[in-house]
Amino acid sequence: MTYAVAALVDLDDFMAAEQARGRPWARRQLGHADQVVRAAANGRPGAMCRPQPPEEWLVLLTGDDPDALMSDAAELAEEVRARMVRETVWTATVSLGAPSLASGAAEQDARRVNDYKLVLGGDRVIPPPPHGTTDPPPPHGTAALTPPVRIEQELARTVRAGDRNGAAGLLARWVDRCASERDVDPRTLRNWLIGELLFVADVANRARLADGSTDWVEACARLPIEDILMVGDIHERSYLHIWLRETLGRLMPPPSRRDVLALAEAYMAEHYTDPALRLATVAGAVSASPFYISHLFAGERRTTFLRHLTGLRLRHARRLLSTSVLPIDVIAAHTGYPSTKALRAAFRRHVGCSPTEYRRNRFQSGP
């Protein structure tokens, strides 16, 4: 009876390196990796090596003793991994399938094992699952039902600001954090990510039905569901980061100047009573630079950030002075001024009188 064991050699971060250094460089360096894998395979009787473009090799070992085959495959994997570091610019992950009576089944098993590279990371040998199971166990335990952290609030703010790179970076960091969780497996991680991508589609889609819900027909026309489900074919986290940037580029419409300004104004209207509110705070909240926010206020409103903020605070102060008997120091605290002195200075500079004089004049003149 002849058994087969497959070792799948997968270069780490190939797509990211090709994008950063260019295809000619990547192809030249790929040749060195090919020599390493072939040399390791040729040193073992009965081993067959098949390239799997663009950056994988399948090494198939056959024999009548499954235990000896697994031992030989493990030695091959460690040799390839060590020589790849020593002789090339790459690192590699080598995934081992369990012994099988069919070479096709052995290859499928190695690919199933290689899927765990998404959560384990690269530059390692991934062994086959324990006897009698179909998948490797989760890296640290049983898969959790919910992510360890939730990012919807921050993600929504970034998406509404139209910051595609910011949203992609946020999701990439979140994926890395989730992958390090003790109970996560590739299937669970992908399900969480697909959920976040659908959340982005919901937030980004401006087409709404009569009841206010998302027009998913329009949303899926811009980014078909099968494109999102392509994440199931990705087992390299660096490539997943690239895919996220490309996917969010299609999923999120580019922001207009007025969209960003409206978000900044809405944030200021909600937080102007905070004495610590600054331009940098607002810029960070809407995922834009302080310079850009200043530029928008000057170009679109013919004013400055500080004047707009002062206007919000003084309108509220005038309303309280006209409709209440609250002390001036309490009104200062309610309108974002750190002291009565600061409120008085703002009133004299922009209204032309003190808060006390303004209140007296309003009460004398009547409603």
C-alpha positions in Angstrom: 0.0 0.0 0.0 1.5 3.3 -1.1 0.9 6.5 0.9 1.5 10.1 0.0 2.3 13.1 2.1 2.2 16.7 0.8 4.3 19.6 1.9 3.1 22.9 0.7 5.9 25.6 0.6 4.4 29.1 0.7 6.6 32.2 0.5 5.7 34.7 3.1 4.5 38.2 2.1 5.3 37.7 -1.6 2.4 39.9 -2.9 3.4 42.7 -0.5 7.1 42.5 -1.5 6.1 42.5 -5.2 4.0 45.5 -4.8 6.7 47.4 -2.8 9.8 46.4 -4.9 8.3 45.7 -8.3 7.6 42.6 -10.3 11.0 42.2 -12.0 12.7 42.2 -8.6 10.2 39.7 -7.2 10.6 37.4 -10.1 14.4 37.4 -9.9 14.2 36.6 -6.2 11.6 33.9 -6.8 14.2 32.0 -8.8 16.4 31.7 -5.8 13.5 30.3 -3.7 12.8 27.8 -6.5 16.4 26.5 -6.3 16.1 26.1 -2.5 12.9 24.0 -2.7 14.1 21.9 -5.6 17.4 21.2 -3.9 15.7 20.0 -0.7 13.2 17.8 -2.7 15.9 16.3 -4.9 17.8 15.2 -1.8 15.0 12.8 -0.9 14.3 9.6 -2.9 10.8 9.5 -4.4 10.0 13.2 -3.8 8.3 15.2 -6.5 8.3 19.0 -6.7 5.6 21.0 -8.5 5.6 24.8 -8.6 2.3 26.4 -7.8 2.5 29.9 -9.2 3.0 32.5 -8.2 4.8 31.7 -4.9 4.1 28.1 -3.8 5.6 24.7 -4.4 4.0 21.3 -3.7 6.4 18.6 -2.6 4.9 15.2 -2.7 6.6 12.3 -0.8 5.4 8.7 -1.3 6.2 5.4 0.4 4.7 2.4 2.2 5.4 3.5 5.8 3.1 6.5 6.8 5.1 7.2 10.0 8.4 7.3 8.1 6.8 9.5 5.5 5.7 12.1 8.1 9.1 12.1 9.7 10.8 12.7 6.3 8.3 15.4 5.4 8.9 17.2 8.8 12.7 17.1 8.1 12.1 18.4 4.6 10.0 21.2 5.9 12.6 22.3 8.5 15.3 22.2 5.9 13.4 24.3 3.4 12.5 26.8 6.1 16.1 27.2 7.3 17.7 27.4 3.8 15.1 29.9 2.7 16.3 32.3 5.5 19.9 31.5 4.9 20.1 31.6 1.1 17.3 34.0 -0.1 15.5 37.3 0.8 12.4 35.3 1.8 10.9 33.4 4.7 8.5 30.5 4.0 5.7 28.6 5.7 5.6 24.9 5.1 2.3 23.2 5.8 2.1 19.4 6.1 -0.9 17.2 5.3 -1.5 13.9 6.9 -0.6 10.6 5.0 -3.2 9.7 2.4 -3.7 6.9 -0.1 -4.4 9.5 -2.9 -2.0 12.3 -3.9 -4.9 14.6 -4.6 -6.3 14.1 -1.1 -2.8 14.7 0.4 -2.5 18.0 -1.5 -6.0 19.1 -0.3 -5.0 18.3 3.3 -1.9 20.4 3.1 -3.8 23.3 1.7 -6.4 23.0 4.5 -3.5 23.1 7.0 -1.9 26.1 5.2 -5.1 28.1 5.8 -4.1 28.4 9.4 -1.2 30.7 8.3 -3.8 33.5 8.4 -3.9 33.3 12.2 -0.6 31.7 13.0 1.6 34.0 10.8 4.5 32.9 8.6 8.0 31.6 8.9 7.0 28.3 10.5 6.2 24.7 9.9 2.5 23.9 10.4 1.9 20.2 11.2 -1.1 18.2 10.1 -4.2 17.9 12.3 -4.3 15.1 14.9 -5.3 11.7 13.7 -9.1 11.4 13.2 -9.8 15.1 12.7 -10.2 17.1 9.5 -8.8 20.5 10.5 -6.0 21.6 12.7 -7.3 22.7 16.2 -7.6 26.4 16.8 -4.2 27.8 17.8 -5.1 28.1 21.5 -8.5 26.6 22.1 -12.1 26.7 21.0 -13.3 29.4 18.7 -15.0 32.4 20.3 -18.4 33.7 19.0 -17.6 37.4 19.2 -14.4 39.4 18.4 -12.2 40.4 21.4 -12.7 44.1 20.6 -15.4 46.0 18.7 -14.5 48.9 16.4 -17.8 49.9 14.9 -18.0 53.3 16.4 -14.5 54.4 15.3 -14.9 52.6 12.0 -18.2 54.4 11.3 -16.6 57.8 12.0 -13.7 57.0 9.6 -16.0 55.8 6.9 -18.3 58.8 7.1 -15.2 61.0 6.8 -14.4 59.2 3.6 -11.0 58.2 4.9 -10.4 55.0 2.9 -6.8 54.5 4.0 -7.8 55.2 7.6 -10.6 52.6 7.5 -8.4 50.0 5.8 -5.7 50.6 8.4 -8.2 50.4 11.3 -9.5 47.1 9.9 -6.0 45.7 9.3 -5.0 46.4 12.9 -8.2 44.9 14.2 -7.6 41.7 12.1 -4.1 41.4 13.6 -5.5 41.9 17.1 -8.2 39.3 16.5 -5.7 36.8 15.0 -3.7 36.9 18.2 -6.8 36.0 20.3 -6.4 32.6 22.0 -9.6 31.0 20.6 -9.7 32.2 17.0 -9.5 30.0 13.8 -9.4 31.2 10.2 -13.0 30.6 9.5 -14.1 32.6 12.6 -11.7 35.4 11.7 -13.1 35.7 8.2 -16.7 35.7 9.4 -15.9 38.5 11.8 -14.2 40.5 9.0 -17.1 39.9 6.5 -19.4 41.3 9.2 -17.3 44.4 9.5 -17.2 44.8 5.7 -21.0 44.6 5.5 -21.1 47.2 8.3 -18.9 49.5 6.2 -21.2 48.9 3.2 -24.2 49.9 5.3 -22.5 53.1 6.7 -21.0 54.1 3.3 -24.1 53.6 1.2 -26.0 56.8 0.6 -28.9 55.1 -1.1 -31.7 54.5 1.4 -35.1 53.0 1.0 -38.3 54.7 2.1 -38.0 53.3 5.7 -34.4 54.5 6.0 -32.8 51.1 5.7 -29.8 50.5 3.3 -30.6 49.9 -0.3 -28.6 46.7 -0.5 -29.3 46.3 -4.2 -27.4 49.5 -4.9 -24.7 48.6 -2.4 -24.1 45.2 -3.9 -24.0 46.7 -7.4 -21.0 48.8 -6.4 -19.3 45.9 -4.7 -20.7 42.4 -5.4 -21.0 40.0 -2.5 -18.7 37.5 -4.3 -15.9 40.1 -4.2 -16.3 40.3 -0.4 -16.4 36.5 -0.2 -13.0 36.3 -1.9 -11.5 36.9 1.5 -12.1 33.1 1.9 -9.2 32.5 -0.5 -6.7 34.7 1.4 -4.4 33.0 4.0 -1.6 35.7 4.1 -2.2 38.6 6.4 0.0 41.1 4.5 -2.0 40.3 1.4 -5.2 40.6 3.3 -4.2 44.2 4.2 -3.6 45.0 0.5 -7.0 43.4 -0.3 -8.7 45.5 2.3 -7.3 48.8 0.9 -8.5 47.8 -2.6 -11.9 46.6 -1.4 -12.6 49.7 0.7 -11.6 51.8 -2.3 -14.6 50.4 -4.1 -16.9 50.2 -1.2 -16.5 53.8 0.0 -17.3 56.7 -2.3 -14.7 59.5 -2.2 -15.6 62.2 0.3 -16.6 65.7 -0.8 -15.3 68.8 0.9 -18.8 69.6 2.2 -19.1 66.1 3.7 -16.0 66.6 5.8 -17.0 70.1 6.8 -20.4 68.9 7.8 -18.9 66.2 10.0 -16.6 68.8 11.6 -19.4 71.2 12.3 -21.6 68.4 13.7 -18.9 67.3 16.0 -18.3 70.9 17.2 -22.0 71.4 17.8 -22.0 68.3 20.0 -18.8 69.1 22.0 -18.4 72.9 22.1 -19.2 72.9 25.8 -15.9 71.1 26.4 -13.2 73.7 27.3 -10.5 71.4 26.0 -12.0 71.2 22.5 -9.3 72.1 20.0 -8.8 72.1 16.2 -6.7 68.9 16.5 -9.5 67.2 18.4 -12.1 67.9 15.7 -9.6 66.9 12.9 -8.9 63.6 14.6 -12.6 62.9 15.1 -13.4 63.3 11.4 -10.1 61.7 10.2 -8.7 64.8 8.5 -5.7 67.0 9.1 -6.0 70.2 11.1 -4.7 72.2 8.1 -7.5 70.7 5.9 -10.2 71.6 8.4 -8.9 75.2 8.7 -8.8 75.3 4.9 -12.4 74.2 4.6 -13.7 76.8 7.1 -11.8 79.5 5.3 -12.9 78.4 1.8 -16.5 77.2 2.4 -17.6 79.4 5.4 -15.3 82.5 5.0 -14.4 82.2 8.7 -12.0 80.3 11.0 -12.3 77.3 13.2 -11.9 79.5 16.3 -14.6 82.0 15.2 -17.0 79.2 14.5 -16.4 77.7 17.9 -16.7 81.0 19.6 -20.0 81.6 17.8 -21.4 78.3 19.1 -20.4 79.1 22.7 -21.6 82.7 22.7 -25.0 81.8 21.1 -25.6 79.4 24.0 -24.4 81.9 26.5 -26.7 84.6 25.2 -29.6 82.2 25.3 -28.9 81.3 28.9 -28.4 85.0 29.9 -31.8 85.8 28.3 -33.8 82.9 29.6 -32.4 82.0 33.0 -31.1 83.5 36.2 -28.1 81.2 36.4 -24.9 82.9 37.8 -22.3 84.0 35.3 -19.8 81.5 36.4 -22.3 78.7 35.9 -23.1 79.9 32.4 -19.4 80.0 31.7 -19.0 76.4 32.7 -22.1 75.4 30.6 -20.8 77.1 27.5 -17.2 75.8 27.3 -15.3 78.7 29.0 -12.9 77.7 31.7 -13.7 80.8 33.9 -16.0 83.8 34.2 -13.0 86.0 33.2 -12.7 84.1 29.8 -16.5 84.4 29.2 -16.4 88.2 30.0 -13.4 88.7 27.6 -15.2 86.8 24.8 -18.4 88.9 25.3 -16.6 92.2 25.3 -14.6 91.3 22.2 -17.5 89.9 20.1 -20.7 91.3 21.6 -19.4 94.7 22.8 -20.5 94.5 26.4 -20.1 92.3 29.5 -22.4 89.3 30.2 -24.0 91.2 33.1 -24.7 94.2 30.9 -26.1 92.0 28.1 -28.5 90.3 30.6 -29.6 93.7 32.1 -30.3 95.1 28.6 -32.3 92.0 27.6 -34.5 92.1 30.7 -35.0 95.8 30.4 -36.1 95.6 26.8 -38.4 92.7 27.5 -39.2 89.7 25.3 
